[in-house]
Amino acid sequence: MKFSEQEIKPVWDEVARLIGDSVMQLRHRGEVLSVETLARHLAQQLAASHDIERRILIGAAINMLKDGK
C-alpha cells in the first residue's frame, strides 16, 4: 500500500508533535533529555493509551527515535 505525500504529511506532523510534547514535559520535570528518556516517556504514554490511532502514532514516534530519523 502506498500513500501520497499529501496523505502521509499530517501523520508525520502528529508524530513530530508527540515527540515535541514529550521533550517539553521532560524538560519541565527537569529530567535528562536523551533518545532513551524520550522513548521511555513515549512508551509510558503508549501503555496508558487505549485509543488505537494514538497508539499507532506513539509507536511510530518511538520507532522514529530508535531508528535515529
Number of C-alpha atoms within 10 A of each C-alpha: 2 6 8 7 8 8 10 11 12 11 13 15 11 15 21 17 13 18 21 13 13 19 19 12 14 17 12 9 8 9 12 12 13 12 14 13 15 23 21 13 17 21 17 12 16 19 10 10 13 10 9 10 10 16 18 13 18 25 18 17 24 24 13 16 16 13 8 8 7
